[in-house]
Every structure is written in C-alpha cells, then in structure tokens.
C-alpha cells in the first residue's frame, strides 16, 4: 500500500527504487513522509497502531491566492496592505481630514476668544477647547485609518477662522454656540457624504468605520449643542450667560 501511494504521487525515483527506507519501521506509532511535487506538497503516512489505512494528502495553492499574489506590489512606494480600496475612498478620507482640522481650528479660535481677560467666560472657553481637541482627534483617527487601508494621507490648507464673536443682537455666547451647531451639522453632512462614497464603491470596511466611530457620536453632539442654543436664547445677553458659563465649567464635576 505504501508503494502505491508513493508511486501515485511521484515519490519513486526513475529506477523504481523502494522508498521504504525513508519511513520509520516502528509499529508502535505512525510515521510520516513529506515530499514535494511541483508547486504542491505531498504528505504520506504509514499505518498507525490502530490499523487505519494509509492516506496521501496533496496540498495545492488555491487559484484565488495565485491571483492575489499577482496584486502584491513590488515597488517600495506602494502599500502592501492595500486591498479593494478605491481611489475615490482614499480622496474622500483626505477631504474629511481637512474638514475635521478646519472645524478644530475654528473651535480653537473660539476658545482663545472666551479665554480673554475682558471676556472671561471660562466655561465656554473650556467647552470650545475640548471641542477643538475632539475634532483634531477625529482627524488623527482618519489619518490612522488611511494608513491602515494602504492609502496616502495628503494634508491640505486650512482657512483662517474668525477671531471676534461678539454679535450686536445675540451676544458672544449665543452667537458662538449657534456657529458651533452649524459646524457640527456641516461635519455630519460631510461624514454622510463619506459614507455614501464607501457605499458606492462597495467598501464595507469603510462604511463600518464611519458608522461605528463617527455617526452616532455626531448625532449626540448635535442634540447637545441644540439644547445649549435653546438655553442661551432663553437667558439672553445678561446675567444668565454667566450662570450658563458656570454650568459648563462645572459640568464634568457634577457628572463625577
């Protein structure tokens, strides 16, 4: 039986020599022989102690693997990790990175305004600083994802934001918070566009990334800032703004 299996897989030499010398003669345990045939591998086993019949197993590389192997780039500048990642998706990620950095820059300008000594609304300054850091974190998360998928991060220019937020009718707190709401809605719209690009290119991984990391959080942020706008509209430009500012300043302490 051993010779039949070996012969079937081309393990006999041209003279038809017996290959039994390559196998263990022990009867207490099974022994194996591994040979090579073309691009595949042959595993032949003798009878084991439980008298199971001799088997030969041939492993051949899958055709799918051969196709994927041809797709692996040899140029050092090309990503080895990239797979089914459309150019449109790569460009959309870079655009969203730019959106997040622009919004972060605008929030940082608001922080600087409310942190002035002649404005001195520390709660609003704290809120906008944290908002700026959050948007920057989002940009970095998108950059990490771009690299993970084998794309190239291409940073673009960001616009100079406003530096003054004191509105004649609304006051600075309400005006800045309404601007914040508009920025969050704009960011959400851009994220939905990114998700649409992923869907159009059948990129399930990018769709899942946008849904799990951004969309739910964005809806919550819009709801929270909408409530802040409603509260500031109620209190007007007077003393109530200071109480609202104190609420923001100690909000995390109250939650803790």
C-alpha positions as CSV (number, residue, x, y, z in Angstrom):
1,X,0.0,0.0,0.0
2,X,2.8,2.4,0.9
3,X,4.5,2.0,-2.6
4,X,1.1,2.5,-4.3
5,X,0.7,5.9,-2.6
6,X,4.3,6.9,-3.2
7,X,4.1,5.9,-6.8
8,X,0.8,7.7,-7.3
9,X,2.3,11.0,-6.2
10,X,5.6,10.6,-8.0
11,X,7.7,9.7,-5.0
12,X,9.5,6.8,-6.6
13,X,12.7,7.6,-8.4
14,X,13.3,6.9,-12.1
15,X,14.6,3.4,-11.3
16,X,11.5,2.5,-9.3
17,X,13.5,2.1,-6.1
18,X,11.7,1.2,-3.0
19,X,11.1,4.3,-0.8
20,X,10.6,2.3,2.4
21,X,13.9,3.3,3.7
22,X,12.6,6.8,4.1
23,X,9.9,5.7,6.5
24,X,10.2,4.6,10.1
25,X,9.8,0.9,10.8
26,X,8.3,1.4,14.2
27,X,5.0,-0.3,14.6
28,X,4.0,1.4,17.8
29,X,3.3,4.8,16.2
30,X,2.5,6.3,12.9
31,X,5.3,7.9,10.8
32,X,5.1,10.5,8.1
33,X,7.0,11.4,4.9
34,X,6.7,14.8,3.3
35,X,7.7,15.1,-0.3
36,X,7.4,17.9,-2.8
37,X,5.6,17.6,-6.1
38,X,5.6,20.6,-8.4
39,X,4.1,23.6,-6.6
40,X,2.3,21.4,-4.1
41,X,3.2,19.2,-1.1
42,X,2.6,15.5,-0.5
43,X,2.2,14.0,2.9
44,X,2.2,10.2,3.1
45,X,1.6,8.3,6.3
46,X,2.2,4.7,7.2
47,X,-0.3,2.6,9.0
48,X,-0.8,3.7,12.6
49,X,-1.1,1.5,15.6
50,X,-4.9,1.4,15.3
51,X,-4.5,-0.1,11.8
52,X,-6.1,2.9,9.9
53,X,-5.5,2.7,6.2
54,X,-2.6,4.6,4.6
55,X,-3.5,8.0,3.2
56,X,-1.9,10.5,1.0
57,X,-2.8,14.3,1.2
58,X,-1.9,16.7,-1.5
59,X,-2.0,20.5,-0.9
60,X,-2.1,22.7,-4.0
61,X,-2.2,26.6,-3.7
62,X,-5.6,28.0,-4.3
63,X,-6.2,29.8,-7.6
64,X,-7.5,32.8,-5.6
65,X,-4.2,33.0,-3.8
66,X,-2.3,33.0,-7.1
67,X,-4.5,35.9,-8.3
68,X,-3.9,37.9,-5.1
69,X,-0.2,37.2,-5.2
70,X,0.0,38.9,-8.6
71,X,-1.6,42.0,-7.0
72,X,1.1,42.4,-4.3
73,X,3.2,45.4,-5.5
74,X,7.0,45.2,-5.8
75,X,7.5,48.9,-5.9
76,X,8.7,50.1,-2.4
77,X,6.5,53.2,-2.6
78,X,3.3,51.2,-3.0
79,X,1.4,49.9,0.0
80,X,1.5,46.1,0.7
81,X,-1.7,46.3,2.8
82,X,-4.0,47.9,0.2
83,X,-6.9,45.7,-0.9
84,X,-10.1,46.7,-2.6
85,X,-9.6,50.4,-1.6
86,X,-10.8,52.7,-4.3
87,X,-9.1,55.9,-5.2
88,X,-12.4,57.8,-4.6
89,X,-12.5,56.4,-1.0
90,X,-8.9,57.5,-0.4
91,X,-9.6,61.0,-1.7
92,X,-12.8,61.2,0.4
93,X,-10.9,60.3,3.6
94,X,-8.3,63.1,2.9
95,X,-11.2,65.5,2.4
96,X,-12.7,64.6,5.7
97,X,-9.4,65.0,7.4
98,X,-9.3,68.6,6.1
99,X,-12.9,69.2,7.3
100,X,-12.0,68.0,10.8
101,X,-8.9,70.2,11.0
102,X,-10.8,73.2,9.8
103,X,-13.5,72.7,12.4
104,X,-10.9,72.1,15.1
105,X,-9.2,75.4,14.1
106,X,-12.5,77.3,14.3
107,X,-13.2,75.9,17.8
108,X,-9.6,76.8,18.9
109,X,-10.3,80.4,17.9
110,X,-13.5,80.4,20.0
111,X,-11.5,79.0,23.0
112,X,-9.0,81.9,22.6
113,X,-11.7,84.5,22.5
114,X,-13.6,83.3,25.6
115,X,-10.3,82.9,27.5
116,X,-9.5,86.6,27.2
117,X,-9.4,88.6,30.4
118,X,-12.0,91.0,29.2
119,X,-14.4,88.2,28.2
120,X,-13.6,85.7,31.0
121,X,-16.2,83.1,30.3
122,X,-14.1,80.1,31.4
123,X,-16.8,77.5,31.0
124,X,-17.3,78.4,27.3
125,X,-13.5,78.5,26.8
126,X,-13.2,75.1,28.3
127,X,-16.1,73.7,26.2
128,X,-14.6,75.0,22.9
129,X,-11.1,73.9,23.8
130,X,-12.4,70.4,24.4
131,X,-14.3,70.6,21.1
132,X,-11.2,71.6,19.2
133,X,-9.2,68.7,20.7
134,X,-12.0,66.2,19.8
135,X,-12.1,67.3,16.2
136,X,-8.3,67.0,16.0
137,X,-8.6,63.5,17.5
138,X,-11.1,62.7,14.7
139,X,-8.7,63.9,12.1
140,X,-5.9,61.8,13.5
141,X,-8.2,58.8,13.7
142,X,-9.0,59.2,10.0
143,X,-5.2,59.5,9.2
144,X,-4.5,56.3,11.0
145,X,-7.3,54.6,9.1
146,X,-6.0,55.9,5.8
147,X,-2.6,54.3,6.6
148,X,-4.2,51.1,7.7
149,X,-6.0,50.7,4.4
150,X,-2.9,51.4,2.4
151,X,-3.9,55.0,1.3
152,X,-1.7,58.1,1.5
153,X,-2.5,61.0,3.8
154,X,-2.4,64.3,1.9
155,X,-2.9,67.3,4.2
156,X,-4.4,70.4,2.6
157,X,-4.6,74.0,3.6
158,X,-7.0,75.2,6.3
159,X,-8.7,78.6,6.4
160,X,-8.1,81.3,9.0
161,X,-11.1,81.4,11.4
162,X,-12.9,84.3,12.9
163,X,-11.3,85.9,16.0
164,X,-14.2,88.0,17.2
165,X,-17.6,86.5,18.2
166,X,-19.4,89.4,19.8
167,X,-22.7,89.8,18.0
168,X,-24.7,93.1,18.4
169,X,-28.0,91.4,18.9
170,X,-27.2,87.9,20.1
171,X,-24.1,88.5,22.2
172,X,-21.0,86.4,22.0
173,X,-22.1,83.2,23.9
174,X,-25.2,82.6,21.8
175,X,-23.5,83.6,18.5
176,X,-20.6,81.2,19.1
177,X,-22.9,78.3,20.2
178,X,-25.0,78.8,17.1
179,X,-21.9,78.7,15.0
180,X,-20.8,75.6,16.8
181,X,-24.1,73.9,15.9
182,X,-23.7,74.8,12.3
183,X,-20.2,73.4,12.3
184,X,-21.4,70.1,13.8
185,X,-24.1,69.8,11.2
186,X,-21.6,70.5,8.4
187,X,-19.3,67.9,9.8
188,X,-22.2,65.4,9.9
189,X,-23.1,66.2,6.3
190,X,-19.5,65.6,5.2
191,X,-19.4,62.3,7.1
192,X,-22.6,61.2,5.4
193,X,-21.0,62.0,2.1
194,X,-18.0,59.9,3.0
195,X,-20.3,57.0,3.9
196,X,-22.1,57.4,0.5
197,X,-18.7,57.2,-1.2
198,X,-17.9,54.0,0.7
199,X,-21.3,52.5,-0.3
200,X,-20.9,53.5,-3.9
201,X,-17.6,51.6,-4.0
202,X,-18.9,48.6,-2.1
203,X,-16.4,49.3,0.7
204,X,-18.0,47.6,3.6
205,X,-15.0,48.2,5.9
206,X,-15.0,52.0,5.3
207,X,-18.8,52.1,5.8
208,X,-18.4,50.2,9.1
209,X,-15.6,52.5,10.2
210,X,-17.7,55.7,9.6
211,X,-20.8,54.2,11.3
212,X,-19.1,52.9,14.4
213,X,-16.6,55.7,15.0
214,X,-18.4,58.9,14.0
215,X,-22.1,58.9,13.0
216,X,-23.7,58.1,16.4
217,X,-21.3,60.5,18.2
218,X,-22.1,63.2,15.7
219,X,-25.9,63.0,16.3
220,X,-25.4,63.2,20.0
221,X,-23.2,66.3,19.7
222,X,-25.8,68.0,17.5
223,X,-28.5,67.2,20.1
224,X,-26.4,68.6,23.0
225,X,-25.4,71.8,21.3
226,X,-29.0,72.4,20.1
227,X,-30.1,72.3,23.8
228,X,-27.3,74.8,24.6
229,X,-28.5,77.1,21.9
230,X,-32.1,76.9,23.3
231,X,-30.9,77.7,26.8
232,X,-28.9,80.7,25.7
233,X,-31.8,82.1,23.7
234,X,-33.9,81.9,26.9
235,X,-31.3,83.7,29.1
236,X,-30.5,86.5,26.7
237,X,-27.3,88.5,26.9
238,X,-27.5,89.4,30.5
239,X,-26.5,87.8,33.8
240,X,-27.9,84.4,32.7
241,X,-24.9,83.9,30.4
242,X,-22.6,83.9,33.4
243,X,-24.8,81.2,35.1
244,X,-24.7,79.2,31.8
245,X,-21.0,79.5,31.7
246,X,-20.6,78.3,35.3
247,X,-22.8,75.3,34.3
248,X,-20.4,74.4,31.5
249,X,-17.4,75.0,33.7
250,X,-18.5,72.5,36.4
251,X,-20.4,70.1,34.2
252,X,-17.9,67.3,34.4
253,X,-17.6,67.8,38.2
254,X,-21.3,67.4,38.5
255,X,-21.3,64.2,36.4
256,X,-18.5,62.7,38.5
